Amino acid sequence: MLPIDLRSDTVTKPSPAMRQAIANADVGDDVIDIDPTCQRLEKLTAEILGKEAAVFMPSGSMTNQVGVRIHCKPGDEFICETGCHIYNYEQGAFAQLSGIVAKTVEGKAGVLHVDQLRGLIRPENDHLVRTRLMCLENTHNRGAGKIQPFENVVAICDWARDAGLRTHLDGARLWNAAAATGIAEAQWARHFDTVSVCFSKGLGAPVGSALAGPKEMMKEARRHRKLFGGAMRQDGIIAAGALFALENNRSRLKEDHANAQILAAAVREAEGLSLWPEEVETNIVIFRVEPKLARAAEFAAELKGQGVLSLAIGPQQVRMVTHLDVSEDQCRRAGQIIVETAGPLAGGKKSKVALEPAY
Ligand SMILES: *Cc1c(COP(=O)(O)O)cnc(C)c1O
């Protein structure tokens, strides 16, 4: 039987209908002038986000890094949450590529409150970097898909604007936040100068992200996309997959959230496992494995032996993500396997999986 792949919502493969849309895409040279399919995608993305314009890019790391770069010059600083993607999972590209530094503030499962930020903006002084930008992430990846409370977002963005800072939202999974809350993407986006979104996560496209914002900023973004090596020629081939995803796969994200609840219920039932945080809000489930059971990597390997793929994201932390290529039935089966794997280990059975000793 095929494994149930819960490692990430990036593992989805283009459906036959999406492949058809890709095969039929009308294309042009997007560097010389325009690619018509990419132009349609950028227009629709901007519309959904309530922004003037959008720029298509090959990855969310690039949309974030271009976003940070158009708001900050070398020697500037941005504020972000300690566990955010921009700071942790993009090789510090803001430092490597742009000479920008980050000021991190620790949230609760990725959630920040405006009171934590007051006083962080540096005064004008030749000794100091200049604080220019506030970044938020919604939903929060390391926070197990946690949704930023809307009122926190508004308060933080209002504070940032009053303080003269620009604002950027890493909305790789903003679609999930919108589906879960009923607060439309544009409602979230209107509080930020720029918003980055991914088509290749829960929406199921093979490639692509976009940065959206005011026209003038998107002109700058286009320049920096070229600078970072992301200007593409007949990009309608990949934009067609993203366009198909945007038009067809947003409304079904609630199914992924319901399936994540099935996994969460199994974790609650299983011996020696505990959800972190306790409530699952969207499509990401993170749980802690008690050390007496196994290490996270061992537990993930046990699950893999039973046909369930997950990711060990810390010494005792396992992550599972639901998406359009796993069905409700598969999630029920995965849940059963979680419970049946944890039970015997909690009862003292040794993990069969031999791993290198950890030092
Ligand atoms: C996946 C992700 C990104 C972008 O990742 P790429 O692999 O570069 O496309 C950015 N932010 C968050 C929160 C993500 O989960």
The ligand as an SDF file (V2000), in Angstrom:
LIG
                    3D

 15 15  0  0  0  0  0  0  0  0999 V2000
    7.0220   27.0840    3.1370 C   0  0  0  0  0  0  0  0  0  0  0  0
    7.0860   28.4020    3.7390 C   0  0  0  0  0  0  0  0  0  0  0  0
    7.7340   29.4650    3.1090 C   0  0  0  0  0  0  0  0  0  0  0  0
    8.4270   29.3560    1.7620 C   0  0  0  0  0  0  0  0  0  0  0  0
    9.0960   28.2350    1.5050 O   0  0  0  0  0  0  0  0  0  0  0  0
    9.7630   27.8760    0.1020 P   0  0  0  0  0  0  0  0  0  0  0  0
   10.1220   26.4570    0.2990 O   0  0  0  0  0  0  0  0  0  0  0  0
   10.9130   28.7740   -0.0760 O   0  0  0  0  0  0  0  0  0  0  0  0
    8.7310   28.1010   -0.9640 O   0  0  0  0  0  0  0  0  0  0  0  0
    7.7230   30.6860    3.7230 C   0  0  0  0  0  0  0  0  0  0  0  0
    7.1130   30.8700    4.8890 N   0  0  0  0  0  0  0  0  0  0  0  0
    6.4600   29.8920    5.5190 C   0  0  0  0  0  0  0  0  0  0  0  0
    5.7680   30.1850    6.8060 C   0  0  0  0  0  0  0  0  0  0  0  0
    6.4320   28.6190    4.9780 C   0  0  0  0  0  0  0  0  0  0  0  0
    5.7920   27.6460    5.6260 O   0  0  0  0  0  0  0  0  0  0  0  0
  1  2  1  0
  2  3  1  0
  2 14  2  0
  3  4  1  0
  3 10  2  0
  4  5  1  0
  5  6  1  0
  6  7  2  0
  6  8  1  0
  6  9  1  0
 10 11  1  0
 11 12  2  0
 12 13  1  0
 12 14  1  0
 14 15  1  0
M  END
$$$$
